[in-house]
Amino acid sequence: MTTATPAVRVQALGKRFKDKTALDDVDLDVPEGSIFGFLGPNGAGKTTTIRILLGLARATSGRAEIFGQDVTAAGNDLRHQVGYLPDVPGFYPWMTAPEFLRFTGKLFGLSDDVIAERSAALLAMAGLEGVQHKVGGYSRGMKQRLGIAQALMNAPRLLILDEPTSALDPAGRKEVLDMINSLRGRTTVLFSTHILADVQRVCDEVAILCDGHVLTQAPLHELLARSGAQDRITVEASGSEQARARFQELLPGIAAQAGVDLGPVVAAEANLEDVFLTLVNGEHR
Ligand SMILES: Nc1ncnc2c1ncn2[C@@H]1O[C@H](COP(=O)(O)OP(=O)(O)OP(=O)(O)O)[C@@H](O)[C@H]1O
C-alpha cells in the first residue's frame, strides 16, 4: 500500500442544493502521476465535485484536499499548481492561439521568455503549431486542445478537465485523448466524462460516480478483471484458403499445449461498459 500523499483526496464529501443532494459521502483518492477517469452519467455530481476542489463552490460536509492541503484554505501557492479546463470553456474569438497563450501566461505573471518557450511546446503538443487563423474559426476539437494547452501554461502539477471530449466527434476525441495521454508521467490528470471508451483508452485509475455516490474506485485493470470479462486473442491469418483452414485445424492443439481453453474466435476486448452497467444497475435495483 502506498503512503504517498495523493494529488487529490476527498473524504465524506457532501453537497446539498436546497432539497437536492448532489453529493453524498463521496470518497476519492487520485494518486499523484495518474490519469484518473472520473466517470458518471449526467447529473452524477462530477462538476459539483470539481467546483468544490477548485474553490468555486463550498461543500456542505466532508473534506477535500489537493496535495495534502484543504481546498477551503488554499492560497495562491496551491492554486498555481492546478490547471483547469471547464466543460464549456470561453475563448476570445479574435485572438490567435499564440496570442491566447501569451494572454494566459501574462495572467499567471510569467516572463516573456517562459511564455515563448512554453507556448511553443504547448502549441506543438496541441497540434496547433503554425495555425494562423483566429480561435473564432476553430473546430471544437481545436478549441478543446487549445483549452488544454492554456490550462497547462502554468506547468501545473494537477490538471483538471471537465468533460473534455463530450462535444467532440470521434476524430476530435482521439486527438484530445492523445494529448491527455502524452501528459502521462508529467502531470496528474483528473478528467470527468460519461464516455466509457475514453476512460478505457487513457486512464490508469477510475472512480464511478452515480447519483452523488462513488460506486467504486480502482485501477482500470482491476475493474476490468472484476467484470469477469476476458480478453480474447485475435489472430489475423493470410495465405491460401487451404493454409488458413489447416491453421485453424492446428489451433486447438496449440491452445491445448499452452493450457488454454479455446472459445469461439471473435474480436472483442474486456469492456468497462460491463462493469459500469453492473454497478449502476445494482445501485438502482
Ligand atoms: N446550482 C445548483 N442548484 C441546484 N442543483 C444543482 C446545482 N448545480 C448542480 N445541481 C444538481 O446537482 C446534481 C449534480 O450536478 P453536476 O452538474 O455536478 O453533475 P455532472 O455529473 O457534472 O453532470 P453533467 O454531466 O450533466 O454535467 C444534478 O442533479 C444537478 O441538477
Ligand as a Chemical Component Dictionary entry (heavy atoms), coordinates in Angstrom:
data_LIG
# 
_chem_comp.id                   LIG 
_chem_comp.type                 NON-POLYMER 
_chem_comp.pdbx_formal_charge   0 
_chem_comp.three_letter_code    LIG 
# 
loop_
_chem_comp_atom.comp_id 
_chem_comp_atom.atom_id 
_chem_comp_atom.alt_atom_id 
_chem_comp_atom.type_symbol 
_chem_comp_atom.charge 
_chem_comp_atom.model_Cartn_x 
_chem_comp_atom.model_Cartn_y 
_chem_comp_atom.model_Cartn_z 
_chem_comp_atom.pdbx_ordinal 
LIG N1  N1  N 0 -26.548 25.315 -8.559  1  
LIG C1  C1  C 0 -27.323 24.225 -8.471  2  
LIG N2  N2  N 0 -28.547 24.294 -7.926  3  
LIG C2  C2  C 0 -29.342 23.205 -7.807  4  
LIG N3  N3  N 0 -28.977 21.960 -8.223  5  
LIG C3  C3  C 0 -27.774 21.846 -8.795  6  
LIG C4  C4  C 0 -26.878 22.950 -8.947  7  
LIG N4  N4  N 0 -25.730 22.502 -9.541  8  
LIG C5  C5  C 0 -25.906 21.182 -9.745  9  
LIG N5  N5  N 0 -27.119 20.792 -9.300  10 
LIG C6  C6  C 0 -27.658 19.408 -9.336  11 
LIG O1  O1  O 0 -26.708 18.559 -8.718  12 
LIG C7  C7  C 0 -26.624 17.329 -9.420  13 
LIG C8  C8  C 0 -25.198 17.080 -9.867  14 
LIG O2  O2  O 0 -24.876 18.007 -10.916 15 
LIG P1  P1  P 0 -23.464 18.057 -11.623 16 
LIG O3  O3  O 0 -23.500 19.192 -12.611 17 
LIG O4  O4  O 0 -22.391 18.070 -10.599 18 
LIG O5  O5  O 0 -23.447 16.665 -12.386 19 
LIG P2  P2  P 0 -22.449 16.137 -13.506 20 
LIG O6  O6  O 0 -22.079 14.765 -13.119 21 
LIG O7  O7  O 0 -21.353 17.123 -13.728 22 
LIG O8  O8  O 0 -23.420 16.068 -14.753 23 
LIG P3  P3  P 0 -23.244 16.585 -16.255 24 
LIG O9  O9  O 0 -22.501 15.511 -16.953 25 
LIG O10 O10 O 0 -24.679 16.688 -16.697 26 
LIG O11 O11 O 0 -22.545 17.907 -16.213 27 
LIG C9  C9  C 0 -27.609 17.432 -10.576 28 
LIG O12 O12 O 0 -28.814 16.822 -10.186 29 
LIG C10 C10 C 0 -27.813 18.914 -10.755 30 
LIG O13 O13 O 0 -29.078 19.183 -11.284 31 
# 
loop_
_chem_comp_bond.comp_id 
_chem_comp_bond.atom_id_1 
_chem_comp_bond.atom_id_2 
_chem_comp_bond.value_order 
_chem_comp_bond.pdbx_ordinal 
LIG N1  C1  SING 1  
LIG C1  N2  SING 2  
LIG C1  C4  DOUB 3  
LIG N2  C2  DOUB 4  
LIG C2  N3  SING 5  
LIG N3  C3  DOUB 6  
LIG C3  C4  SING 7  
LIG C3  N5  SING 8  
LIG C4  N4  SING 9  
LIG N4  C5  DOUB 10 
LIG C5  N5  SING 11 
LIG N5  C6  SING 12 
LIG C6  O1  SING 13 
LIG C6  C10 SING 14 
LIG O1  C7  SING 15 
LIG C7  C8  SING 16 
LIG C7  C9  SING 17 
LIG C8  O2  SING 18 
LIG O2  P1  SING 19 
LIG P1  O3  DOUB 20 
LIG P1  O4  SING 21 
LIG P1  O5  SING 22 
LIG O5  P2  SING 23 
LIG P2  O6  DOUB 24 
LIG P2  O7  SING 25 
LIG P2  O8  SING 26 
LIG O8  P3  SING 27 
LIG P3  O9  DOUB 28 
LIG P3  O10 SING 29 
LIG P3  O11 SING 30 
LIG C9  O12 SING 31 
LIG C9  C10 SING 32 
LIG C10 O13 SING 33 
# 
